[in-house]
Amino acid sequence: MLRTVTCGELNKGFVGKTETLTGWVDTRRDHGNLIFVDLRDRWGTTQVVFNPQTDPKVHQLAESLRAEYVVRVKGKVQDRPAGTVNSRIPTGEIELLAGELEILNTCLPMPFELGEKNVNEELRLLYRFLDLRRKDMVESLTLRHRVTKLVHEYLDRHSFIEVETPYLTKSTPEGARDFLVPCRLNPGTFYALPQSPQLFKQLLMVSGYDRYYQFARCFRDEDLRKDRQPEHTQIDLEMSFITEEDIMGVVEGMVAHVFKHAKKIDVPLPLRRMSYQEAMEKYGCDKPDLRYGMPLHDLTPIFEGSGFKIFDETIANKGTIRGLCFTPPAGTEFSRKDFDDLTQWIRTYGAKGLAWFKVTGPETVESPLQKFFDAAPTGKMIRAAGAKPGDILFVVADRFKTAVISLGALRCFLAEKYKMIPEGKFELLWVVDFPLFEWNEEEKRCDACHHPFTSPKPEDVPLLASEPLKARARAYDLICNGTEMGGGSIRIHDRAVQSKIFELLNLTPEQAEAQFGFLLKALTYGAPPHGGLAIGLDRFITLLLQRDSIREVIAFPKTQKGTCLMTDAPSTVSEAQLRELSIAVKLAKK
């Protein structure tokens, strides 16, 4: 090795020893005769001192050092002088007095400073090989490595076997668009990159492997946002002869193991369970953030027969009236314009409007609508929402889903805008009892809420023939701080039930056979009861570090347009390559 220790190793125990360091020049400070260099590698930083009295030639060479030069330094470890100790870093009590210096490589002027906080993200992605030197990125990838190691250890102790599944597979409808790969040996045919290992892990259960896992690469050609990438990694696992409780117990134990050993945080087990219905009614979404309060309230009974036309019509049309109680931070004043802006904002979630009431007393409010109500419903509303003077009640009257989703979004918006979310806090829970299907109004058919291989609850199987939209799924989502960290379900292991699900999804027997024939066949060869779950590794690391985007925990991510600025991918290919694949490109007219 060119070095004897790393830049993060040296401490007072090395004083008096001669050691060799390699790394990058982080900073250089010229203090007259003495030159100080902070030398950095991924393990840390060590201060190196160049003294002309020690070696004039080495000192003269050190004068040419610039940021990000790659160097090798040999010297004696010594205590830092009194008053210069840096307690913020592990090597802060010592320094290396340089006796030898070798410049291994130089560096052009940097396009941005590594320590700068507000660097344009496009510039960072263009120079990702430099951006990865930043302390935050080193922390991200180091924690990612640590978490994968902890998961491997945990699952190995619980008798799981790691099995790799194919990257080149059959195109099957699983929710998002597939990335297609042309097959040169069979012109006109295509592989698909897997959206998940879903079908293969089920086949492994049929094969008797009982407890499988892998860190699976998944590919989805979908519109991107801060928590999505066209390629991502999930901790994928499947188990046989189990119930929901079994797999949820294993997974929450794994997550608690990671929190404890990676972040020194104890997660109380078992995790809280919340039904899908309760989550929607209280928080307006199926991934509630429980780090702060502000639950939604059902005000429908209070306003029955109130005489206010909009509320009366909503109730008559089997809609609902929901309220959200918001306590403004001290010194915050809401103007009429603020309320008008929120009304416009909430319409993007489908709500027709937003009523608001400033609470001024136990029975009194200030609102443009106060003239339509007497004290009785007003007082009941205040008490039902647990409001006190100074609070603001926001109310939406609409169909159930529209009302709760829009107010749930408002709840999150207000909490983030007014900094009501505690830092460093983690709230985990399971959301269970999801609907098996949702209605696709455009195509007038059922869509699977999770995926078409999710088992209905045994008591709801008869509903498949009569009222499928009332059937509940044996599905479960793991939620952390308002983010779906992972999700899974007990799978269908009976061919007849699976065929019925395909039928409800408007797949003909011929289509089902063409797309999923291998699965249907496997279900007739002794398929055991089984279920599984996948945790998004990128999201998990992002949550642990409390970063804003999964791009901050992936070494080489894509932009929101699915491009890699550093390598300029995707790119065109030569005509010769296309001919070899029997492909002709014809661009669609815009």
C-alpha positions as CSV (number, residue, x, y, z in Angstrom):
1,M,0.0,0.0,0.0
2,L,1.1,3.6,-0.6
3,R,0.0,4.5,2.9
4,T,0.3,3.0,6.4
5,V,-2.9,4.6,7.8
6,T,-5.9,6.4,6.6
7,C,-6.7,10.1,7.3
8,G,-9.3,9.2,9.9
9,E,-7.1,6.8,12.0
10,L,-4.4,8.9,13.7
11,N,-4.8,9.8,17.4
12,K,-2.6,10.4,20.4
13,G,-1.6,6.7,20.5
14,F,0.4,7.3,17.3
15,V,2.4,10.3,18.7
16,G,6.1,9.7,18.0
17,K,5.5,7.2,15.2
18,T,6.4,7.8,11.5
19,E,3.4,7.2,9.3
20,T,2.4,7.7,5.6
21,L,-0.9,9.2,4.4
22,T,-2.5,9.5,1.0
23,G,-5.4,11.6,0.0
24,W,-6.8,14.8,-1.4
25,V,-5.8,18.4,-0.4
26,D,-9.0,19.6,1.3
27,T,-7.6,23.0,2.4
28,R,-4.2,24.7,2.3
29,R,-3.2,27.5,4.7
30,D,0.1,29.4,4.5
31,H,1.1,30.9,7.9
32,G,4.4,32.5,6.9
33,N,7.0,29.9,7.3
34,L,4.6,27.1,8.2
35,I,2.1,25.6,5.7
36,F,-0.9,23.7,7.0
37,V,-2.7,21.2,4.8
38,D,-5.9,19.3,5.7
39,L,-5.5,16.0,3.9
40,R,-8.8,14.1,3.3
41,D,-9.9,10.6,2.3
42,R,-13.3,8.9,2.9
43,W,-12.3,8.0,6.4
44,G,-11.6,11.5,7.6
45,T,-9.2,14.4,7.7
46,T,-5.7,14.9,9.2
47,Q,-3.7,18.1,9.5
48,V,-0.3,18.0,7.9
49,V,2.4,20.6,8.8
50,F,5.2,21.6,6.4
51,N,8.1,23.3,8.2
52,P,11.1,24.6,6.2
53,Q,13.3,23.8,9.2
54,T,12.4,20.1,8.9
55,D,13.0,19.9,5.1
56,P,13.2,23.1,2.9
57,K,12.6,21.1,-0.4
58,V,9.5,19.5,1.0
59,H,8.2,22.9,2.2
60,Q,8.9,24.4,-1.2
61,L,7.0,21.7,-3.0
62,A,4.1,22.1,-0.5
63,E,3.8,25.8,-1.7
64,S,2.6,24.4,-5.1
65,L,-0.3,22.4,-3.6
66,R,-3.8,23.4,-4.5
67,A,-7.3,22.1,-3.6
68,E,-8.0,18.5,-4.6
69,Y,-4.4,17.7,-5.5
70,V,-3.7,14.0,-4.8
71,V,-0.6,13.5,-2.6
72,R,1.4,11.1,-0.5
73,V,2.9,12.4,2.7
74,K,5.3,10.7,5.1
75,G,6.2,12.2,8.5
76,K,6.2,12.0,12.3
77,V,2.9,12.2,14.3
78,Q,3.0,14.9,17.0
79,D,0.7,16.6,19.5
80,R,-0.9,19.8,18.3
81,P,0.3,22.9,20.1
82,A,-1.7,24.0,23.1
83,G,-4.8,25.9,22.1
84,T,-5.0,24.4,18.6
85,V,-6.8,21.2,19.3
86,N,-9.8,20.6,17.1
87,S,-12.3,18.6,19.2
88,R,-14.8,18.3,16.3
89,I,-12.8,15.6,14.5
90,P,-11.3,12.3,15.7
91,T,-7.8,13.4,14.6
92,G,-8.0,16.8,16.1
93,E,-5.4,16.3,18.9
94,I,-2.5,15.4,16.6
95,E,-0.9,16.5,13.3
96,L,1.6,15.0,10.9
97,L,5.0,16.8,10.6
98,A,5.8,16.2,6.9
99,G,9.3,14.8,6.0
100,E,8.4,13.6,2.5
101,L,5.9,14.8,-0.1
102,E,4.9,13.2,-3.4
103,I,2.3,14.8,-5.7
104,L,0.5,11.9,-7.3
105,N,-1.8,14.0,-9.4
106,T,-2.9,17.6,-9.9
107,C,-6.4,18.9,-10.3
108,L,-8.0,21.6,-12.5
109,P,-9.9,24.5,-10.8
110,M,-13.0,23.0,-9.3
111,P,-16.4,23.8,-10.8
112,F,-17.8,24.2,-7.3
113,E,-16.4,24.2,-3.7
114,L,-17.0,20.8,-2.0
115,G,-17.9,22.6,1.2
116,E,-20.5,24.9,-0.4
117,K,-24.1,24.2,0.6
118,N,-26.2,25.6,-2.2
119,V,-24.6,24.2,-5.3
120,N,-26.9,23.9,-8.3
121,E,-28.0,20.2,-8.4
122,E,-27.5,19.9,-12.2
123,L,-23.9,21.1,-11.8
124,R,-23.4,18.5,-9.0
125,L,-24.8,15.7,-11.2
126,L,-22.7,16.8,-14.2
127,Y,-19.6,16.5,-12.0
128,R,-20.9,13.6,-9.9
129,F,-17.4,12.1,-9.6
130,L,-16.5,15.3,-7.7
131,D,-19.7,15.6,-5.9
132,L,-19.2,12.1,-4.4
133,R,-16.2,13.5,-2.5
134,R,-18.4,15.7,-0.4
135,K,-18.8,14.8,3.2
136,D,-22.6,14.4,2.9
137,M,-22.3,11.9,0.0
138,V,-19.6,9.9,1.8
139,E,-21.9,9.7,4.8
140,S,-24.8,8.6,2.6
141,L,-22.9,5.8,0.8
142,T,-21.2,4.7,4.0
143,L,-24.5,4.4,5.8
144,R,-26.0,2.6,2.8
145,H,-23.2,0.0,3.0
146,R,-23.7,-0.4,6.7
147,V,-27.5,-0.9,6.4
148,T,-27.1,-3.6,3.7
149,K,-24.6,-5.4,5.9
150,L,-27.0,-5.3,8.9
151,V,-29.9,-6.6,6.7
152,H,-27.7,-9.4,5.4
153,E,-26.7,-10.4,8.9
154,Y,-30.3,-10.2,10.3
155,L,-31.9,-12.2,7.5
156,D,-29.2,-14.9,7.6
157,R,-29.9,-15.3,11.3
158,H,-33.6,-15.8,10.4
159,S,-32.9,-18.6,7.9
160,F,-33.3,-16.6,4.7
161,I,-31.4,-17.6,1.5
162,E,-30.3,-15.0,-0.9
163,V,-31.2,-15.8,-4.5
164,E,-30.7,-13.6,-7.6
165,T,-33.6,-13.4,-10.1
166,P,-33.2,-12.4,-13.8
167,Y,-32.8,-8.9,-15.2
168,L,-33.9,-10.0,-18.6
169,T,-37.5,-11.3,-18.3
170,K,-40.9,-11.2,-19.9
171,S,-43.0,-8.1,-20.2
172,T,-46.0,-8.3,-17.9
173,P,-48.4,-5.6,-16.8
174,E,-47.5,-4.6,-13.2
175,G,-48.5,-1.0,-13.0
176,A,-45.7,1.0,-14.7
177,R,-44.3,0.9,-18.2
178,D,-41.6,-1.6,-18.8
179,F,-38.1,-0.8,-20.1
180,L,-37.7,-3.1,-23.1
181,V,-34.5,-4.7,-24.4
182,P,-34.5,-6.0,-28.0
183,C,-33.3,-9.6,-28.4
184,R,-30.8,-9.9,-31.3
185,L,-31.0,-13.7,-31.5
186,N,-34.8,-13.6,-31.9
187,P,-35.5,-10.6,-34.1
188,G,-38.7,-8.7,-33.3
189,T,-38.9,-9.9,-29.7
190,F,-38.0,-8.1,-26.5
191,Y,-37.0,-8.8,-23.0
192,A,-38.3,-6.5,-20.2
193,L,-36.2,-5.2,-17.3
194,P,-38.1,-6.3,-14.1
195,Q,-40.3,-3.8,-12.3
196,S,-39.8,-6.1,-9.3
197,P,-38.9,-9.8,-8.8
198,Q,-42.6,-10.4,-7.8
199,L,-43.3,-13.4,-10.0
200,F,-39.9,-15.0,-9.6
201,K,-40.0,-14.8,-5.8
202,Q,-43.4,-16.5,-5.8
203,L,-42.0,-19.2,-8.0
204,L,-39.2,-19.7,-5.5
205,M,-41.8,-20.4,-2.9
206,V,-43.4,-23.0,-5.2
207,S,-39.9,-24.5,-5.5
208,G,-39.7,-24.9,-1.7
209,Y,-37.1,-22.3,-0.8
210,D,-39.4,-21.1,2.0
211,R,-37.5,-17.9,3.0
212,Y,-35.9,-15.9,0.1
213,Y,-34.4,-12.4,-0.1
214,Q,-32.2,-10.3,-2.3
215,F,-31.2,-6.7,-2.8
216,A,-33.1,-6.4,-6.1
217,R,-32.6,-3.9,-8.8
218,C,-36.0,-2.7,-10.2
219,F,-36.7,-0.7,-13.3
220,R,-39.8,1.3,-14.0
221,D,-40.4,3.7,-16.9
222,E,-42.6,6.2,-15.0
223,D,-42.8,9.9,-14.4
224,L,-40.2,10.9,-11.8
225,R,-40.2,13.0,-8.7
226,K,-37.9,13.4,-5.7
227,D,-38.5,9.9,-4.3
228,R,-38.5,8.0,-7.6
229,Q,-35.8,6.8,-10.0
230,P,-36.1,4.8,-13.2
231,E,-33.8,2.2,-11.5
232,H,-33.8,1.6,-7.8
233,T,-33.0,-1.0,-5.2
234,Q,-35.4,-2.8,-2.9
235,I,-34.9,-5.2,0.0
236,D,-37.1,-8.0,-1.4
237,L,-38.2,-11.0,0.6
238,E,-40.7,-13.8,0.6
239,M,-41.8,-16.5,3.1
240,S,-43.9,-19.6,2.9
241,F,-46.4,-21.1,5.4
242,I,-46.9,-17.8,7.2
243,T,-49.6,-15.2,8.0
244,E,-49.5,-11.4,7.9
245,E,-48.4,-11.4,11.5
246,D,-45.4,-13.6,10.8
247,I,-43.9,-11.5,8.0
248,M,-44.7,-8.2,9.7
249,G,-42.9,-9.4,12.8
250,V,-39.8,-10.4,10.9
251,V,-39.7,-7.2,8.9
252,E,-40.3,-4.8,11.8
253,G,-37.6,-6.7,13.8
254,M,-35.2,-6.2,10.8
255,V,-36.0,-2.5,10.6
256,A,-35.5,-2.1,14.4
257,H,-32.2,-3.9,14.1
258,V,-31.0,-1.4,11.5
259,F,-32.2,1.6,13.5
260,K,-30.4,0.4,16.6
261,H,-27.1,-0.5,15.0
262,A,-26.9,2.1,12.3
263,K,-28.4,5.1,14.1
264,K,-28.4,4.1,17.8
265,I,-32.2,4.5,17.9
266,D,-34.4,2.1,19.8
267,V,-37.7,1.4,17.9
268,P,-40.4,0.1,20.3
269,L,-41.9,-3.1,19.0
270,P,-44.5,-4.2,18.0
271,L,-45.2,-1.3,15.7
272,R,-48.5,0.4,15.8
273,R,-51.2,-0.9,13.4
274,M,-53.7,1.3,11.7
275,S,-56.4,0.3,9.2
276,Y,-56.6,1.9,5.8
277,Q,-60.0,3.3,6.6
278,E,-58.8,4.9,9.9
279,A,-55.7,6.4,8.1
280,M,-58.0,8.0,5.4
281,E,-60.5,9.3,7.9
282,K,-58.0,10.7,10.4
283,Y,-55.1,11.8,8.1
284,G,-56.5,11.9,4.6
285,C,-53.9,9.5,3.2
286,D,-52.7,5.9,3.4
287,K,-49.2,6.9,4.7
288,P,-49.9,9.2,7.6
289,D,-47.1,11.2,9.2
290,L,-47.6,10.8,13.0
291,R,-44.8,13.1,14.0
292,Y,-47.3,15.8,14.6
293,G,-51.0,16.1,15.4
294,M,-53.8,17.8,13.4
295,P,-56.1,14.8,12.7
296,L,-59.2,15.4,10.6
297,H,-62.6,15.5,12.1
298,D,-66.0,14.3,10.8
299,L,-68.3,17.3,11.1
300,T,-71.1,15.8,9.0
301,P,-73.6,15.1,11.8
302,I,-73.1,18.6,13.3
303,F,-74.2,20.3,10.0
304,E,-77.1,18.1,9.1
305,G,-80.1,20.4,8.5
306,S,-78.0,23.5,9.1
307,G,-79.7,25.4,6.2
308,F,-76.4,26.2,4.6
309,K,-77.0,25.2,0.9
310,I,-73.6,23.8,0.1
311,F,-73.4,21.7,3.2
312,D,-77.0,20.5,2.9
313,E,-76.5,19.5,-0.8
314,T,-73.2,17.7,0.1
315,I,-74.9,15.6,2.8
316,A,-78.0,14.9,0.5
317,N,-75.6,13.6,-2.2
318,K,-74.0,11.2,0.4
319,G,-70.9,13.4,0.7
320,T,-69.1,14.4,3.9
321,I,-68.0,17.5,5.8
322,R,-64.5,17.2,7.2
323,G,-62.6,19.7,9.4
324,L,-58.9,20.3,10.2
325,C,-57.9,22.3,13.4
326,F,-54.8,24.4,12.9
327,T,-53.0,26.2,15.7
328,P,-50.9,29.0,14.1
329,P,-47.4,29.6,15.6
330,A,-47.1,32.6,17.9
331,G,-47.0,35.8,16.0
332,T,-48.6,34.3,12.8
333,E,-51.5,36.2,11.3
334,F,-53.6,35.0,8.5
335,S,-54.9,37.6,6.1
336,R,-57.9,37.3,3.7
337,K,-55.4,36.8,0.9
338,D,-53.7,33.9,2.8
339,F,-57.1,32.2,3.0
340,D,-57.8,32.9,-0.7
341,D,-54.4,31.5,-1.7
342,L,-55.1,28.3,0.3
343,T,-58.5,28.0,-1.3
344,Q,-56.9,28.1,-4.7
345,W,-54.2,25.7,-3.6
346,I,-56.6,23.1,-2.3
347,R,-58.5,23.0,-5.5
348,T,-55.6,21.3,-7.1
349,Y,-56.6,18.2,-5.0
350,G,-60.1,18.3,-6.4
351,A,-61.9,20.2,-3.7
352,K,-64.5,22.7,-4.9
353,G,-63.6,25.2,-2.1
354,L,-62.3,25.7,1.4
355,A,-64.3,27.2,4.3
356,W,-62.4,28.7,7.2
357,F,-63.3,29.8,10.7
358,K,-61.1,31.7,13.1
359,V,-62.0,30.6,16.6
360,T,-62.6,33.6,18.9
361,G,-64.4,32.0,21.8
362,P,-66.0,28.7,23.1
363,E,-69.0,29.3,20.9
364,T,-67.9,32.0,18.5
365,V,-65.9,32.3,15.2
366,E,-64.9,34.9,12.7
367,S,-65.6,33.8,9.1
368,P,-67.4,34.9,6.0
369,L,-69.8,32.0,6.6
370,Q,-70.6,32.8,10.3
371,K,-73.8,34.5,9.3
372,F,-75.2,31.2,8.0
373,F,-74.9,29.4,11.4
374,D,-76.2,30.0,14.8
375,A,-74.2,29.3,18.0
376,A,-75.3,25.7,18.4
377,P,-73.5,24.1,15.4
378,T,-70.6,26.5,15.7
379,G,-70.0,25.5,19.3
380,K,-70.4,21.8,18.5
381,M,-67.8,22.2,15.6
382,I,-65.4,23.9,18.0
383,R,-65.7,21.1,20.6
384,A,-65.6,18.3,18.1
385,A,-62.3,19.6,16.7
386,G,-60.9,20.3,20.1
387,A,-60.3,23.9,19.0
388,K,-59.4,26.8,21.3
389,P,-59.4,30.6,20.8
390,G,-56.7,31.6,18.2
391,D,-57.1,28.3,16.3
392,I,-58.3,28.1,12.7
393,L,-60.8,25.5,11.5
394,F,-60.5,24.6,7.8
395,V,-63.6,22.8,6.4
396,V,-64.2,20.9,3.1
397,A,-67.6,19.6,2.0
398,D,-67.3,17.1,-0.8
399,R,-67.2,13.4,-1.6
400,F,-65.5,11.4,1.1
401,K,-62.3,10.7,-0.9
402,T,-61.9,14.3,-2.2
403,A,-62.6,15.9,1.2
404,V,-60.2,13.8,3.2
405,I,-57.4,13.8,0.6
406,S,-57.5,17.5,0.1
407,L,-57.5,18.2,3.9
408,G,-54.8,15.6,4.4
409,A,-52.7,17.4,1.9
410,L,-53.4,20.7,3.6
411,R,-52.4,19.2,7.0
412,C,-49.0,18.2,5.5
413,F,-48.5,21.6,3.8
414,L,-49.2,23.6,7.0
415,A,-47.0,21.4,9.1
416,E,-44.1,21.8,6.7
417,K,-44.6,25.5,6.0
418,Y,-44.8,26.4,9.7
419,K,-42.0,24.1,10.8
420,M,-44.3,21.9,13.0
421,I,-42.4,18.7,12.2
422,P,-39.9,17.7,15.0
423,E,-36.3,17.1,13.7
424,G,-34.7,13.7,14.4
425,K,-38.0,12.0,15.3
426,F,-39.1,8.8,13.6
427,E,-42.7,7.5,13.7
428,L,-43.2,4.0,12.2
429,L,-46.5,2.1,11.8
430,W,-48.2,-0.5,9.7
431,V,-51.2,0.4,7.6
432,V,-53.4,-2.7,7.0
433,D,-56.8,-3.8,5.6
434,F,-56.5,-2.1,2.2
435,P,-59.2,-2.5,-0.4
436,L,-58.4,-5.2,-2.9
437,F,-59.6,-3.1,-5.9
438,E,-60.3,0.5,-6.8
439,W,-62.7,1.6,-9.6
440,N,-61.2,2.9,-12.8
441,E,-63.8,5.4,-14.0
442,E,-62.2,6.0,-17.4
443,E,-62.1,2.3,-18.3
444,K,-65.1,1.2,-16.3
445,R,-63.3,-1.6,-14.6
446,C,-61.5,-2.7,-11.4
447,D,-57.8,-2.0,-10.9
448,A,-55.7,-3.8,-8.3
449,C,-54.8,-1.5,-5.5
450,H,-51.5,-3.3,-4.9
451,H,-50.9,-5.8,-7.6
452,P,-53.0,-8.6,-9.1
453,F,-51.3,-11.4,-7.1
454,T,-52.5,-10.0,-3.7
455,S,-54.8,-12.4,-1.8
456,P,-58.2,-11.2,-0.6
457,K,-59.1,-11.9,3.0
458,P,-60.5,-15.4,3.2
459,E,-63.9,-14.1,4.5
460,D,-64.1,-11.7,1.6
461,V,-63.5,-14.3,-1.2
462,P,-67.3,-14.7,-1.8
463,L,-67.5,-10.9,-2.5
464,L,-65.4,-11.5,-5.6
465,A,-68.5,-12.8,-7.4
466,S,-70.9,-10.2,-6.1
467,E,-69.3,-7.0,-4.7
468,P,-65.6,-7.1,-5.5
469,L,-65.0,-3.4,-4.6
470,K,-65.9,-4.4,-1.0
471,A,-63.3,-7.1,-0.8
472,R,-60.3,-6.3,1.4
473,A,-56.7,-7.3,0.6
474,R,-54.3,-9.2,2.8
475,A,-51.8,-6.3,2.3
476,Y,-49.7,-4.2,4.6
477,D,-47.6,-1.1,4.1
478,L,-44.7,0.0,6.4
479,I,-44.9,3.8,6.9
480,C,-42.1,6.0,8.3
481,N,-42.6,9.7,8.8
482,G,-45.3,10.0,6.1
483,T,-43.4,7.9,3.5
484,E,-44.2,4.4,2.4
485,M,-41.0,2.7,3.2
486,G,-42.2,-0.7,2.1
487,G,-45.2,-2.8,1.3
488,G,-46.3,-6.3,0.7
489,S,-49.1,-8.8,0.9
490,I,-50.0,-12.5,1.3
491,R,-50.1,-13.8,-2.2
492,I,-52.7,-15.9,-4.0
493,H,-51.6,-19.6,-4.0
494,D,-54.9,-21.0,-5.5
495,R,-55.1,-21.0,-9.3
496,A,-58.9,-20.6,-9.3
497,V,-58.8,-17.5,-7.1
498,Q,-55.9,-16.1,-9.2
499,S,-57.9,-16.7,-12.4
500,K,-60.9,-14.9,-10.9
501,I,-58.8,-11.9,-10.1
502,F,-57.5,-11.7,-13.6
503,E,-61.1,-11.9,-14.8
504,L,-62.1,-9.0,-12.6
505,L,-59.2,-7.0,-14.1
506,N,-60.7,-7.5,-17.5
507,L,-58.1,-10.1,-18.7
508,T,-59.6,-12.8,-20.9
509,P,-58.4,-16.4,-20.2
510,E,-56.3,-16.2,-23.3
511,Q,-54.7,-12.9,-22.2
512,A,-54.0,-14.3,-18.7
513,E,-52.5,-17.4,-20.2
514,A,-50.3,-15.4,-22.6
515,Q,-49.0,-13.0,-19.9
516,F,-49.0,-15.2,-16.8
517,G,-49.3,-18.7,-18.0
518,F,-46.1,-19.8,-16.2
519,L,-47.4,-18.5,-12.9
520,L,-50.8,-20.2,-13.3
521,K,-49.1,-23.4,-14.2
522,A,-46.9,-23.2,-11.1
523,L,-49.9,-22.7,-8.8
524,T,-51.2,-26.1,-9.9
525,Y,-48.0,-27.9,-8.8
526,G,-48.3,-27.7,-5.0
527,A,-47.9,-24.0,-4.3
528,P,-47.7,-23.3,-0.6
529,P,-49.4,-20.4,1.2
530,H,-46.9,-17.5,1.0
531,G,-46.4,-13.8,1.3
532,G,-43.7,-11.2,1.1
533,L,-42.7,-7.6,1.3
534,A,-40.2,-5.2,-0.3
535,I,-38.6,-2.2,1.3
536,G,-37.2,0.6,-0.8
537,L,-33.6,0.7,0.2
538,D,-33.1,4.2,-1.3
539,R,-36.1,5.5,0.6
540,F,-34.9,3.8,3.8
541,I,-31.5,5.4,3.7
542,T,-33.1,8.8,2.8
543,L,-35.3,8.6,5.8
544,L,-32.5,7.5,8.2
545,L,-30.4,10.5,7.1
546,Q,-33.5,12.8,6.8
547,R,-32.5,14.0,3.4
548,D,-34.9,15.6,0.9
549,S,-34.4,13.3,-2.1
550,I,-33.3,9.7,-2.9
551,R,-30.8,11.2,-5.3
552,E,-28.8,12.1,-2.2
553,V,-28.2,8.5,-1.3
554,I,-27.6,7.0,-4.8
555,A,-24.1,7.1,-6.2
556,F,-25.1,7.9,-9.8
557,P,-28.7,8.9,-10.0
558,K,-30.8,10.2,-12.9
559,T,-32.5,13.6,-13.2
560,Q,-36.3,14.0,-13.1
561,K,-36.2,13.6,-16.9
562,G,-34.5,10.2,-16.5
563,T,-31.1,11.4,-17.8
564,C,-27.6,11.0,-16.5
565,L,-25.9,14.4,-17.0
566,M,-22.5,13.0,-16.3
567,T,-22.5,10.2,-19.0
568,D,-25.1,11.8,-21.3
569,A,-27.4,8.8,-21.1
570,P,-29.8,8.0,-22.8
571,S,-28.1,8.6,-26.1
572,T,-28.6,7.6,-29.8
573,V,-26.8,4.5,-31.2
574,S,-25.4,3.8,-34.6
575,E,-27.4,2.6,-37.5
576,A,-25.2,-0.5,-37.6
577,Q,-26.3,-1.4,-34.0
578,L,-30.0,-0.9,-34.9
579,R,-29.7,-3.0,-38.1
580,E,-28.2,-5.8,-36.1
581,L,-31.2,-5.7,-33.8
582,S,-33.7,-5.5,-36.7
583,I,-34.9,-2.1,-35.4
584,A,-35.8,1.0,-37.3
585,V,-36.4,4.2,-35.3
586,K,-39.4,6.3,-36.3
587,L,-39.9,9.3,-34.0
588,A,-43.5,10.2,-33.2
589,K,-44.7,13.6,-34.5
590,K,-45.1,16.2,-31.7
